[in-house]
């Protein structure tokens, strides 16, 4: 006896509109042939291979391979995932630019329909569209089933920046642990901590210390081979001014100049100590915004001259607090000191002011006031 009929099932297909089209992006393989009379025994045609025909956006698609029949009673189904008795296979994943698609579609059709049934692809599962199973008509002709509409399932994840922080508030100096919870294949993490400090790392966790009282917006930008994603958390970290010792000098200021965390004190860092022997104790240095370890750091008028009926005033100080230049025309003046100039932080260490408002005054007295 010889083979009398070998008919493959039709292709499954996929395109951007999920409808028949002359523009085919991916095709599932045809169902395998079945043979009316096997000579020799066990001879069946294999399922057709799925093909990769194109891409949609940045995703490359691949059709699943057709199933191979396992007896003369039915043909193998068309491209599509899973199923039994020669149902279609899912096909291998194909990498695209920034994405991966699993090809093929839904389950294959019934691989062993009975007489008179065409064995179309089944669609109750998601995604639908596996190839159809084989069919038989009476006892003479066996054909492959008709492939149903193939679909694909995207298995890639979108790059998305996300992070958490702990603690988010406390006394300065405040050490915070940041944890990157982003999704994606990340190659770099750029952190901006809100206090002027930034860092590029590849690790998922890090710590940062906020040395001064401040409210900070933190930004994380994660990158992969295809782009980047940004997460901004506004006013996330609040570092406050705390005086654990209780002597008027806050922890952050004591830590800045004398080391440690500032929560304890000693003979050098106590509020009443004059560490630099300049005649001003540490608490006075804090209030004046000067360096308690440097005798040349002071809040003081350093120069005064008259230039074309204007008072030219020069002074030195710190850089982090408000400074007010105030005056009186007489030390016995019953009026309050008047502000002639406001110096907003950050301020220069050395400053100059021309006061043109002296008018007919025969005397004028000035002072510099620091205010936190």
MODA-V435743 format. One record per pair of residues at least 6 apart in sequence whose C-alpha atoms are under 8 Angstrom apart, sorted by the first residue. I is the first residue (numbers start at 1). GAP is how many residues later the second one is. D is the distance in Angstrom with one decimal. If there is no record, write none. Layout:
# MODA-V435743
I:GAP:D ; I:GAP:D
This chain:
# MODA-V435743
1:36:7.2 ; 1:38:6.7 ; 2:35:6.8 ; 2:36:7.6 ; 2:37:6.3 ; 3:32:6.3 ; 3:33:6.4 ; 3:34:5.7 ; 3:35:6.7 ; 3:36:7.0 ; 4:31:7.3 ; 4:32:6.2 ; 4:33:7.1 ; 5:29:7.8 ; 5:30:6.1 ; 5:31:6.2 ; 5:136:7.1 ; 5:137:7.4 ; 5:138:7.9 ; 6:27:5.3 ; 6:28:5.7 ; 6:29:5.6 ; 6:30:7.7 ; 6:39:7.8 ; 6:136:7.7 ; 6:137:6.9 ; 7:26:5.3 ; 7:27:6.9 ; 7:135:7.6 ; 7:136:5.0 ; 7:137:5.7 ; 8:22:6.1 ; 8:23:5.4 ; 8:24:5.4 ; 8:25:4.7 ; 8:26:7.6 ; 8:67:7.2 ; 8:68:7.9 ; 8:135:6.5 ; 8:136:4.6 ; 8:137:7.4 ; 9:21:5.1 ; 9:22:4.3 ; 9:23:6.6 ; 9:24:7.3 ; 9:66:7.2 ; 9:67:7.3 ; 9:68:6.6 ; 9:69:6.1 ; 9:123:7.2 ; 9:124:7.6 ; 9:125:7.0 ; 9:134:7.0 ; 9:135:3.8 ; 9:136:4.5 ; 9:137:5.1 ; 9:138:6.3 ; 10:19:7.9 ; 10:20:5.0 ; 10:21:6.6 ; 10:68:6.4 ; 10:121:7.7 ; 10:122:8.0 ; 10:134:7.5 ; 10:135:6.8 ; 10:136:4.8 ; 10:137:4.8 ; 11:16:6.4 ; 11:17:5.5 ; 11:18:5.5 ; 11:19:4.6 ; 11:20:7.5 ; 11:67:5.9 ; 11:68:6.7 ; 11:120:7.1 ; 11:135:7.3 ; 11:136:5.0 ; 11:137:7.6 ; 12:15:5.6 ; 12:16:4.5 ; 12:17:6.7 ; 12:18:7.1 ; 12:51:7.8 ; 12:66:6.0 ; 12:67:5.5 ; 12:68:7.4 ; 12:92:7.9 ; 12:117:7.4 ; 12:118:6.9 ; 12:119:5.6 ; 12:135:4.7 ; 12:136:5.3 ; 12:137:5.2 ; 12:138:4.9 ; 13:7:7.9 ; 13:11:6.9 ; 13:12:7.7 ; 13:13:5.9 ; 13:14:4.2 ; 13:15:5.7 ; 13:50:7.3 ; 13:135:7.6 ; 13:136:5.3 ; 13:137:4.6 ; 13:138:7.3 ; 14:10:6.3 ; 14:11:5.9 ; 14:12:5.3 ; 14:13:6.2 ; 14:49:8.0 ; 14:135:6.5 ; 14:136:5.1 ; 14:137:5.6 ; 14:138:7.7 ; 15:6:7.2 ; 15:8:6.8 ; 15:9:5.3 ; 15:10:5.0 ; 15:11:6.9 ; 16:9:7.5 ; 16:40:6.9 ; 18:131:7.5 ; 18:133:7.6 ; 19:130:7.5 ; 24:29:6.8 ; 24:30:7.6 ; 25:27:7.1 ; 25:28:4.9 ; 25:29:4.7 ; 25:30:6.2 ; 25:31:7.7 ; 25:36:6.8 ; 26:24:7.8 ; 26:25:6.0 ; 26:26:5.2 ; 26:27:5.1 ; 26:28:6.6 ; 26:35:5.9 ; 26:36:5.4 ; 26:37:5.0 ; 27:23:5.9 ; 27:24:5.5 ; 27:25:7.1 ; 27:26:7.5 ; 27:35:7.2 ; 27:36:4.6 ; 27:37:7.3 ; 27:52:7.7 ; 27:77:7.8 ; 27:123:7.3 ; 28:21:7.2 ; 28:22:4.5 ; 28:23:6.6 ; 28:34:7.9 ; 28:35:4.1 ; 28:36:4.6 ; 28:37:5.7 ; 28:38:6.6 ; 28:50:6.5 ; 28:51:4.0 ; 28:52:6.7 ; 28:76:5.9 ; 28:103:7.7 ; 28:122:6.7 ; 29:18:6.6 ; 29:19:4.3 ; 29:20:4.6 ; 29:21:4.3 ; 29:22:7.3 ; 29:34:6.9 ; 29:35:6.1 ; 29:36:4.4 ; 29:37:4.2 ; 29:38:8.0 ; 29:49:5.8 ; 29:50:4.8 ; 30:17:6.0 ; 30:18:4.7 ; 30:19:7.4 ; 30:35:7.3 ; 30:36:4.9 ; 30:37:7.7 ; 30:47:7.1 ; 30:48:4.6 ; 30:49:6.3 ; 30:101:7.6 ; 30:117:7.0 ; 31:15:8.0 ; 31:16:5.1 ; 31:17:6.4 ; 31:35:4.7 ; 31:36:5.4 ; 31:37:6.6 ; 31:44:6.4 ; 31:45:4.4 ; 31:46:4.2 ; 31:47:4.1 ; 31:48:7.1 ; 31:57:7.2 ; 31:100:7.1 ; 31:101:7.4 ; 31:102:7.2 ; 31:103:7.5 ; 31:113:5.7 ; 31:114:6.6 ; 31:115:7.9 ; 31:116:7.5 ; 32:12:7.6 ; 32:13:5.4 ; 32:14:4.8 ; 32:15:3.8 ; 32:16:6.5 ; 32:34:6.4 ; 32:35:5.7 ; 32:36:4.5 ; 32:37:5.8 ; 32:43:5.7 ; 32:44:4.3 ; 32:45:6.8 ; 32:46:7.7 ; 32:112:6.5 ; 33:11:6.3 ; 33:12:4.5 ; 33:13:6.6 ; 33:14:7.2 ; 33:35:7.3 ; 33:36:6.8 ; 33:42:5.5 ; 33:43:6.6 ; 33:110:6.9 ; 33:111:5.9 ; 34:10:5.6 ; 34:11:6.3 ; 34:35:6.3 ; 34:37:7.3 ; 34:38:5.6 ; 34:39:7.5 ; 34:40:6.2 ; 34:41:4.9 ; 34:42:7.5 ; 34:100:8.0 ; 34:108:6.4 ; 34:109:6.4 ; 34:110:6.9 ; 35:8:7.3 ; 35:9:6.2 ; 35:10:7.8 ; 35:37:5.6 ; 35:107:7.0 ; 36:36:6.1 ; 36:104:7.0 ; 36:105:6.5 ; 36:106:6.3 ; 37:35:7.4 ; 38:6:8.0 ; 38:34:7.6 ; 42:29:7.5 ; 44:24:7.5 ; 44:25:6.5 ; 44:26:7.2 ; 44:27:7.5 ; 44:28:7.8 ; 45:23:6.7 ; 45:24:7.4 ; 46:21:7.2 ; 46:22:4.8 ; 46:23:7.3 ; 47:18:6.6 ; 47:19:4.3 ; 47:20:4.7 ; 47:21:4.6 ; 47:22:7.8 ; 47:29:6.5 ; 47:30:7.9 ; 47:31:7.6 ; 47:41:8.0 ; 48:17:5.9 ; 48:18:5.0 ; 48:19:7.5 ; 48:30:8.0 ; 49:15:7.1 ; 49:16:4.4 ; 49:17:6.2 ; 50:12:6.7 ; 50:13:4.3 ; 50:14:4.6 ; 50:15:4.3 ; 50:16:7.1 ; 50:29:6.8 ; 50:41:6.8 ; 50:54:7.9 ; 51:11:5.7 ; 51:12:5.1 ; 51:13:7.4 ; 52:8:7.6 ; 52:9:5.9 ; 52:10:4.4 ; 52:11:6.1 ; 53:8:7.4 ; 53:9:7.3 ; 54:6:6.3 ; 54:7:6.6 ; 55:6:5.9 ; 58:38:6.2 ; 58:39:5.3 ; 58:40:6.7 ; 58:41:6.7 ; 59:36:7.6 ; 59:37:4.9 ; 59:38:6.3 ; 59:39:7.5 ; 59:40:5.6 ; 59:41:6.4 ; 59:42:6.7 ; 60:34:6.5 ; 60:35:6.6 ; 60:36:4.8 ; 60:37:7.8 ; 60:39:7.9 ; 60:40:7.2 ; 60:41:6.6 ; 61:33:6.6 ; 61:40:5.8 ; 61:41:7.4 ; 61:42:6.1 ; 61:91:7.4 ; 62:29:7.1 ; 62:30:7.5 ; 62:31:7.3 ; 62:32:6.4 ; 62:39:7.5 ; 62:40:7.2 ; 62:41:4.7 ; 62:42:6.9 ; 63:16:6.8 ; 63:17:7.9 ; 63:27:7.8 ; 63:28:6.3 ; 63:40:5.1 ; 63:41:4.7 ; 63:87:7.7 ; 64:15:4.7 ; 64:16:5.5 ; 64:17:7.2 ; 64:24:7.2 ; 64:25:5.7 ; 64:26:4.7 ; 64:27:3.9 ; 64:28:7.4 ; 64:39:5.6 ; 64:40:4.0 ; 64:41:7.4 ; 65:13:7.3 ; 65:14:4.9 ; 65:15:7.2 ; 65:23:6.2 ; 65:24:5.3 ; 65:25:6.7 ; 65:26:5.6 ; 65:39:7.5 ; 66:10:6.9 ; 66:11:6.0 ; 66:12:4.5 ; 66:13:4.4 ; 66:14:7.3 ; 66:21:7.3 ; 66:22:4.6 ; 66:23:6.2 ; 66:65:7.4 ; 67:9:4.6 ; 67:10:5.1 ; 67:11:6.2 ; 67:12:7.1 ; 67:19:4.8 ; 67:20:4.9 ; 67:21:4.1 ; 67:22:6.2 ; 68:7:7.3 ; 68:8:4.6 ; 68:9:7.4 ; 68:18:5.0 ; 68:19:7.4 ; 68:20:7.8 ; 69:6:5.1 ; 69:7:4.3 ; 69:8:8.0 ; 69:16:6.9 ; 69:17:4.9 ; 70:6:7.8 ; 70:15:6.7 ; 70:16:6.3 ; 72:70:7.5 ; 73:39:6.7 ; 73:61:8.0 ; 73:62:7.8 ; 73:63:6.8 ; 73:69:6.9 ; 74:37:6.4 ; 74:38:5.2 ; 74:39:7.1 ; 74:59:7.2 ; 74:60:4.4 ; 74:61:5.5 ; 74:62:6.5 ; 74:68:6.3 ; 74:69:7.0 ; 74:70:7.0 ; 75:11:7.6 ; 75:36:6.8 ; 75:37:7.6 ; 75:58:6.1 ; 75:59:3.6 ; 75:60:6.6 ; 75:67:7.1 ; 75:68:5.8 ; 75:69:4.2 ; 75:70:6.4 ; 76:9:7.6 ; 76:10:4.8 ; 76:11:5.9 ; 76:12:7.1 ; 76:35:6.3 ; 76:56:8.0 ; 76:57:5.7 ; 76:58:5.7 ; 76:68:6.2 ; 76:69:7.2 ; 77:9:6.4 ; 77:10:4.8 ; 77:11:5.2 ; 77:31:5.7 ; 77:32:6.1 ; 77:33:7.7 ; 77:34:6.1 ; 77:44:7.9 ; 77:53:7.9 ; 77:54:5.1 ; 77:55:4.7 ; 77:56:4.0 ; 77:57:6.2 ; 77:67:6.9 ; 77:68:5.9 ; 77:69:7.7 ; 77:70:7.1 ; 78:9:7.2 ; 78:10:5.3 ; 78:30:6.6 ; 78:31:7.9 ; 78:52:6.6 ; 78:53:3.4 ; 78:54:5.5 ; 78:55:7.0 ; 78:67:7.2 ; 78:68:7.1 ; 78:69:4.9 ; 78:70:7.6 ; 79:9:4.7 ; 79:10:6.1 ; 79:11:7.0 ; 79:25:5.8 ; 79:26:7.3 ; 79:29:7.0 ; 79:51:5.8 ; 79:52:4.9 ; 79:68:7.1 ; 79:71:7.2 ; 80:7:7.7 ; 80:8:4.8 ; 80:9:5.4 ; 80:10:5.2 ; 80:11:7.9 ; 80:24:4.5 ; 80:25:4.5 ; 80:26:5.3 ; 80:27:5.6 ; 80:28:5.4 ; 80:49:6.8 ; 80:50:3.9 ; 80:51:5.6 ; 80:70:6.6 ; 81:6:7.7 ; 81:7:5.7 ; 81:8:4.6 ; 81:9:3.9 ; 81:10:7.6 ; 81:23:6.1 ; 81:24:5.9 ; 81:25:5.4 ; 81:26:4.9 ; 81:27:6.3 ; 81:49:6.4 ; 82:6:6.2 ; 82:7:5.7 ; 82:8:6.7 ; 82:24:7.7 ; 82:25:5.2 ; 82:26:6.4 ; 83:24:5.6 ; 83:25:5.6 ; 83:26:7.6 ; 83:27:7.9 ; 84:27:6.9 ; 85:26:5.5 ; 85:27:7.2 ; 86:25:6.1 ; 86:47:8.0 ; 87:20:7.5 ; 87:21:4.9 ; 87:22:6.8 ; 87:23:7.5 ; 87:24:5.9 ; 87:44:7.7 ; 87:46:6.8 ; 88:19:7.3 ; 88:20:5.2 ; 88:42:7.0 ; 88:43:6.4 ; 89:15:7.4 ; 90:12:7.6 ; 90:13:6.1 ; 90:14:5.0 ; 90:15:7.0 ; 91:11:7.3 ; 91:12:5.7 ; 91:13:6.0 ; 92:10:6.6 ; 92:11:6.7 ; 93:7:6.7 ; 93:8:5.8 ; 93:9:4.5 ; 93:10:6.3 ; 94:6:5.9 ; 94:7:5.8 ; 94:8:6.7 ; 94:9:7.7 ; 95:6:6.8 ; 97:129:7.5 ; 98:58:8.0 ; 98:127:7.6 ; 98:128:5.8 ; 99:55:7.7 ; 99:56:7.7 ; 99:57:5.2 ; 99:58:7.7 ; 100:54:6.3 ; 100:55:5.9 ; 100:56:5.3 ; 101:51:6.6 ; 101:52:6.0 ; 101:53:4.6 ; 101:54:5.9 ; 101:55:7.3 ; 102:50:5.9 ; 102:51:5.4 ; 102:52:6.1 ; 102:53:6.7 ; 103:48:7.2 ; 103:49:4.9 ; 103:50:6.8 ; 104:26:7.2 ; 104:46:5.8 ; 104:47:5.9 ; 104:48:5.7 ; 105:22:6.0 ; 105:23:6.1 ; 105:24:5.2 ; 105:25:5.3 ; 105:44:7.8 ; 105:45:4.7 ; 105:46:4.2 ; 105:47:5.4 ; 105:48:7.5 ; 106:16:7.7 ; 106:17:6.9 ; 106:19:6.4 ; 106:20:6.3 ; 106:21:5.0 ; 106:22:4.2 ; 106:23:4.7 ; 106:24:4.4 ; 106:44:7.1 ; 106:45:7.1 ; 107:14:7.5 ; 107:15:6.5 ; 107:16:7.4 ; 107:18:7.1 ; 107:21:7.0 ; 107:22:6.8 ; 107:23:4.6 ; 107:24:7.4 ; 108:13:5.6 ; 108:14:6.4 ; 108:21:7.5 ; 108:22:4.1 ; 108:23:4.8 ; 108:24:5.8 ; 108:25:6.7 ; 109:10:6.1 ; 109:11:5.6 ; 109:12:3.8 ; 109:13:5.0 ; 109:21:6.3 ; 109:22:5.7 ; 109:23:4.1 ; 109:24:4.6 ; 109:36:7.9 ; 110:9:5.7 ; 110:10:7.3 ; 110:11:7.1 ; 110:12:7.4 ; 110:22:6.7 ; 110:23:4.9 ; 110:24:7.6 ; 111:8:7.2 ; 111:21:7.4 ; 111:22:4.0 ; 111:23:5.6 ; 112:7:7.7 ; 112:21:6.5 ; 112:22:6.2 ; 112:23:6.9 ; 113:6:5.6 ; 113:20:7.2 ; 113:21:6.7 ; 113:22:5.5 ; 113:23:7.1 ; 114:21:6.8 ; 114:22:6.4 ; 114:23:7.9 ; 115:20:7.1 ; 115:21:5.1 ; 115:22:4.9 ; 115:23:5.4 ; 115:24:7.9 ; 116:19:7.3 ; 116:20:6.4 ; 116:21:5.1 ; 116:22:7.0 ; 117:18:5.9 ; 117:19:7.0 ; 117:20:7.6 ; 118:15:7.7 ; 118:16:7.1 ; 118:17:5.1 ; 118:18:7.7 ; 118:27:6.2 ; 118:28:7.4 ; 119:13:5.5 ; 119:14:4.9 ; 119:15:6.0 ; 119:16:5.8 ; 119:26:5.6 ; 119:27:7.2 ; 120:11:7.3 ; 120:12:4.3 ; 120:13:6.3 ; 120:25:6.4 ; 120:26:5.8 ; 120:27:6.9 ; 120:28:6.8 ; 121:8:6.3 ; 121:9:5.3 ; 121:10:4.9 ; 121:11:3.9 ; 121:12:6.8 ; 121:25:7.2 ; 121:26:6.2 ; 121:27:5.0 ; 122:6:7.0 ; 122:7:6.7 ; 122:8:6.5 ; 122:9:7.9 ; 122:10:7.3 ; 122:26:7.8 ; 123:6:5.7 ; 123:7:7.4 ; 127:24:6.6 ; 127:25:7.4 ; 127:26:7.3 ; 128:21:7.7 ; 128:22:7.4 ; 128:23:6.9 ; 129:19:5.0 ; 129:20:4.6 ; 129:21:4.6 ; 129:22:6.2 ; 130:17:6.8 ; 130:18:5.6 ; 130:19:6.8 ; 130:20:5.9 ; 131:14:7.4 ; 131:15:6.5 ; 131:16:3.8 ; 131:17:4.8 ; 131:18:7.5 ; 131:19:7.4 ; 132:12:7.8 ; 132:13:4.5 ; 132:14:4.8 ; 132:15:4.6 ; 132:16:6.1 ; 133:11:6.5 ; 133:12:4.4 ; 133:13:7.1 ; 133:14:7.9 ; 134:8:7.2 ; 134:9:5.7 ; 134:10:4.1 ; 134:11:4.1 ; 134:12:7.8 ; 135:7:5.9 ; 135:8:5.5 ; 135:9:6.2 ; 135:10:5.9 ; 136:6:4.5 ; 136:7:6.4 ; 157:26:7.2 ; 157:27:6.2 ; 158:25:7.1 ; 158:26:6.4 ; 159:23:7.5 ; 159:24:5.5 ; 159:25:4.6 ; 159:26:7.5 ; 159:65:7.7 ; 159:69:7.2 ; 159:70:6.4 ; 160:22:5.6 ; 160:23:5.2 ; 160:24:6.8 ; 160:62:7.8 ; 160:69:5.6 ; 160:70:7.5 ; 161:19:7.9 ; 161:20:7.2 ; 161:21:4.5 ; 161:22:6.6 ; 161:59:6.9 ; 161:60:6.6 ; 161:61:5.9 ; 161:68:5.4 ; 161:69:5.5 ; 161:70:5.4 ; 162:18:6.2 ; 162:19:5.0 ; 162:20:4.5 ; 162:21:7.6 ; 162:58:7.6 ; 162:69:6.0 ; 163:15:7.0 ; 163:16:5.5 ; 163:17:4.4 ; 163:18:4.9 ; 163:19:6.6 ; 163:57:7.6 ; 163:68:7.8 ; 164:14:5.9 ; 164:15:5.3 ; 164:16:6.7 ; 164:17:7.2 ; 165:11:6.6 ; 165:12:5.6 ; 165:13:4.5 ; 165:14:6.3 ; 166:10:5.6 ; 166:11:5.4 ; 166:12:6.7 ; 167:8:7.9 ; 167:9:5.7 ; 167:10:7.2 ; 167:70:8.0 ; 168:8:7.1 ; 168:68:6.3 ; 168:69:4.7 ; 168:70:6.3 ; 169:68:5.7 ; 169:69:4.7 ; 169:70:5.6 ; 169:71:7.5 ; 170:68:6.7 ; 170:69:5.3 ; 170:70:5.9 ; 171:42:7.5 ; 171:68:5.4 ; 171:69:4.6 ; 171:70:5.6 ; 171:71:5.3 ; 171:80:7.8 ; 171:81:7.9 ; 172:38:6.3 ; 172:39:5.6 ; 172:40:5.5 ; 172:41:5.7 ; 172:67:5.2 ; 172:68:5.6 ; 172:69:6.0 ; 172:70:6.9 ; 172:79:6.8 ; 172:80:5.2 ; 173:36:6.4 ; 173:37:5.4 ; 173:38:4.3 ; 173:39:6.1 ; 173:40:7.8 ; 173:66:7.4 ; 173:78:7.2 ; 173:79:5.3 ; 173:82:7.6 ; 173:88:6.6 ; 174:35:5.4 ; 174:36:5.0 ; 174:37:6.5 ; 174:65:6.2 ; 175:32:6.7 ; 175:33:5.6 ; 175:34:4.1 ; 175:35:6.3 ; 176:31:5.5 ; 176:32:5.4 ; 176:33:6.2 ; 176:34:7.9 ; 177:28:7.3 ; 177:29:5.9 ; 177:30:4.3 ; 177:31:6.6 ; 178:27:5.7 ; 178:28:5.5 ; 178:29:5.9 ; 178:30:7.8 ; 179:25:5.9 ; 179:26:4.6 ; 179:27:6.8 ; 180:24:4.9 ; 180:25:6.1 ; 181:23:7.6 ; 182:40:7.6 ; 184:40:7.5 ; 185:39:6.0 ; 186:16:7.9 ; 186:36:6.4 ; 186:37:5.6 ; 186:38:4.8 ; 187:15:6.4 ; 187:35:7.6 ; 187:36:5.8 ; 187:37:5.2 ; 187:38:7.4 ; 188:12:6.8 ; 188:13:6.0 ; 188:14:5.0 ; 188:34:5.8 ; 188:35:5.3 ; 188:36:7.1 ; 189:11:5.6 ; 189:12:5.2 ; 189:13:5.8 ; 189:14:7.8 ; 189:31:6.8 ; 189:32:5.8 ; 189:33:4.6 ; 189:34:6.6 ; 190:8:7.3 ; 190:9:5.8 ; 190:10:4.5 ; 190:11:6.6 ; 190:30:5.7 ; 190:31:5.1 ; 190:32:6.4 ; 191:7:5.4 ; 191:8:5.1 ; 191:9:6.4 ; 191:27:7.5 ; 191:28:5.8 ; 191:29:4.8 ; 191:30:6.7 ; 192:6:4.4 ; 192:7:6.7 ; 192:26:5.7 ; 192:27:5.1 ; 192:28:6.6 ; 193:15:7.9 ; 193:23:6.9 ; 193:24:6.7 ; 193:25:4.7 ; 193:26:6.6 ; 194:22:4.7 ; 194:23:4.9 ; 194:24:5.4 ; 194:25:7.7 ; 195:15:7.4 ; 195:19:7.8 ; 195:21:6.4 ; 210:29:6.8 ; 211:41:6.2 ; 211:45:7.6 ; 212:27:6.9 ; 212:28:7.7 ; 212:29:7.7 ; 212:40:6.0 ; 212:41:7.9 ; 213:25:7.5 ; 213:26:4.8 ; 213:27:4.7 ; 213:28:5.5 ; 213:39:7.7 ; 214:23:8.0 ; 214:24:5.9 ; 214:25:5.2 ; 214:26:6.6 ; 215:20:5.6 ; 215:21:7.3 ; 215:22:5.8 ; 215:23:4.5 ; 215:24:6.3 ; 216:18:7.2 ; 216:19:4.9 ; 216:20:6.0 ; 216:21:5.1 ; 216:22:6.3 ; 217:15:7.2 ; 217:16:5.8 ; 217:17:4.4 ; 217:18:4.5 ; 217:19:5.5 ; 217:20:6.9 ; 218:14:5.9 ; 218:15:5.4 ; 218:16:6.6 ; 218:17:7.5 ; 218:18:6.5 ; 218:19:7.7 ; 219:11:7.2 ; 219:12:5.8 ; 219:13:4.4 ; 219:14:6.4 ; 220:10:5.8 ; 220:11:5.3 ; 220:12:6.5 ; 221:7:6.6 ; 221:8:5.6 ; 221:9:4.4 ; 221:10:6.4 ; 222:6:5.5 ; 222:7:5.4 ; 222:8:6.5 ; 223:6:6.5 ; 241:9:6.2 ; 241:10:7.2 ; 241:11:7.0 ; 242:8:5.4 ; 242:9:5.9 ; 242:10:7.6 ; 243:6:6.2 ; 243:7:4.1 ; 243:8:5.4 ; 243:20:7.4 ; 244:6:7.1 ; 244:7:6.6 ; 244:19:5.3 ; 244:20:7.4 ; 245:6:7.9 ; 245:18:6.2 ; 245:19:6.1 ; 245:20:7.1 ; 247:23:7.6 ; 247:24:6.0 ; 248:23:6.9 ; 248:35:6.7 ; 249:22:6.2 ; 249:33:7.8 ; 249:34:6.0 ; 249:37:6.8 ; 250:12:7.4 ; 251:10:6.6 ; 251:11:4.1 ; 251:12:5.4 ; 252:9:7.2 ; 252:10:6.0 ; 253:9:7.3 ; 253:33:7.5 ; 254:7:7.8 ; 254:8:4.9 ; 254:15:6.6 ; 255:6:5.2 ; 255:7:4.3 ; 257:34:7.7 ; 257:35:7.4 ; 257:36:7.2 ; 258:10:7.8 ; 258:11:6.3 ; 267:6:6.6 ; 268:6:7.7 ; 268:7:5.8 ; 269:6:7.5 ; 269:13:7.2 ; 270:12:6.9 ; 271:10:6.6 ; 271:11:4.8 ; 271:12:4.7 ; 272:9:5.4 ; 272:10:6.0 ; 272:11:6.6 ; 273:8:5.3 ; 273:9:5.7 ; 274:6:6.0 ; 274:7:4.2 ; 274:8:5.8 ; 274:18:7.5 ; 275:6:7.3 ; 275:7:7.2 ; 275:17:6.4 ; 275:18:6.2 ; 276:16:6.1 ; 276:17:5.1 ; 276:18:5.8 ; 276:19:5.3 ; 277:18:6.7 ; 278:17:5.2 ; 281:11:7.8 ; 282:10:5.8 ; 285:6:6.5 ; 285:7:5.7 ; 285:13:7.9 ; 286:6:7.7 ; 287:83:7.1 ; 287:84:7.4 ; 287:85:7.3 ; 288:10:7.7 ; 288:11:6.3 ; 288:29:7.5 ; 288:30:7.3 ; 288:81:8.0 ; 288:82:5.5 ; 288:83:7.7 ; 289:10:7.9 ; 289:28:7.0 ; 289:29:5.0 ; 289:30:7.2 ; 289:31:6.7 ; 289:32:6.6 ; 289:81:7.3 ; 290:7:5.6 ; 290:8:5.7 ; 290:9:6.9 ; 290:27:6.4 ; 290:28:5.1 ; 291:6:5.6 ; 291:7:7.6 ; 291:27:7.8 ; 297:20:7.0 ; 297:21:7.7 ; 298:18:6.6 ; 298:19:5.5 ; 298:20:7.6 ; 299:16:7.3 ; 299:17:5.5 ; 299:18:4.2 ; 299:19:7.1 ; 299:69:7.5 ; 300:15:5.6 ; 300:16:5.6 ; 300:17:6.7 ; 300:68:7.0 ; 301:12:7.3 ; 301:13:5.9 ; 301:14:4.2 ; 301:15:6.6 ; 301:66:7.5 ; 301:67:7.3 ; 302:11:7.9 ; 302:12:5.6 ; 302:13:5.0 ; 302:14:6.9 ; 303:9:7.8 ; 303:10:5.8 ; 303:11:4.8 ; 303:12:6.7 ; 304:7:7.1 ; 304:8:5.6 ; 304:9:4.8 ; 304:10:6.4 ; 305:6:6.0 ; 305:7:5.2 ; 305:8:6.9 ; 306:6:5.9 ; 309:47:7.3 ; 309:49:7.8 ; 310:44:6.2 ; 310:45:5.5 ; 310:46:4.8 ; 310:47:7.5 ; 310:48:6.9 ; 311:42:7.9 ; 311:43:5.6 ; 311:44:5.0 ; 311:45:6.7 ; 311:47:7.4 ; 312:40:7.1 ; 312:41:5.8 ; 312:42:4.6 ; 312:43:6.5 ; 313:39:5.6 ; 313:40:5.1 ; 313:41:6.4 ; 313:42:7.8 ; 314:36:7.2 ; 314:37:5.6 ; 314:38:4.4 ; 314:39:6.5 ; 315:35:5.8 ; 315:36:5.5 ; 315:37:6.6 ; 315:53:8.0 ; 316:33:5.4 ; 316:34:4.5 ; 316:35:6.3 ; 317:31:7.8 ; 317:32:5.3 ; 317:33:6.8 ; 318:29:7.1 ; 318:30:7.4 ; 318:31:5.6 ; 319:26:6.2 ; 319:27:5.1 ; 319:28:4.4 ; 319:29:5.8 ; 319:30:6.1 ; 320:25:5.3 ; 320:26:5.2 ; 320:27:6.6 ; 321:23:7.2 ; 321:24:5.4 ; 321:25:7.1 ; 321:26:7.6 ; 321:49:6.5 ; 321:50:6.0 ; 321:51:5.5 ; 322:20:7.3 ; 322:21:5.9 ; 322:22:5.1 ; 322:23:5.6 ; 322:25:8.0 ; 322:48:5.8 ; 322:49:5.2 ; 322:50:6.5 ; 323:19:6.0 ; 323:20:4.9 ; 323:21:6.6 ; 323:22:8.0 ; 323:45:6.7 ; 323:46:5.6 ; 323:47:4.6 ; 323:48:6.3 ; 324:15:6.4 ; 324:16:7.7 ; 324:17:5.9 ; 324:18:4.7 ; 324:19:6.1 ; 324:44:5.7 ; 324:45:5.1 ; 324:46:6.5 ; 324:47:7.9 ; 325:14:5.8 ; 325:15:5.7 ; 325:16:5.1 ; 325:17:6.4 ; 325:18:8.0 ; 325:41:6.9 ; 325:42:5.9 ; 325:43:4.8 ; 325:44:6.6 ; 326:11:5.8 ; 326:12:5.1 ; 326:13:4.3 ; 326:14:5.6 ; 326:15:7.2 ; 326:40:5.6 ; 326:41:5.4 ; 326:42:6.4 ; 326:43:7.5 ; 327:10:5.5 ; 327:11:5.4 ; 327:12:6.6 ; 327:13:6.9 ; 327:37:6.7 ; 327:38:5.3 ; 327:39:4.4 ; 327:40:6.4 ; 328:7:8.0 ; 328:8:7.8 ; 328:9:5.7 ; 328:10:6.7 ; 328:36:5.8 ; 328:37:5.2 ; 328:38:6.7 ; 329:32:6.9 ; 329:33:8.0 ; 329:34:5.6 ; 329:35:4.2 ; 329:36:5.9 ; 330:33:6.9 ; 330:34:6.4 ; 330:35:6.7 ; 331:34:7.3 ; 340:15:7.7 ; 341:12:8.0 ; 358:6:7.6
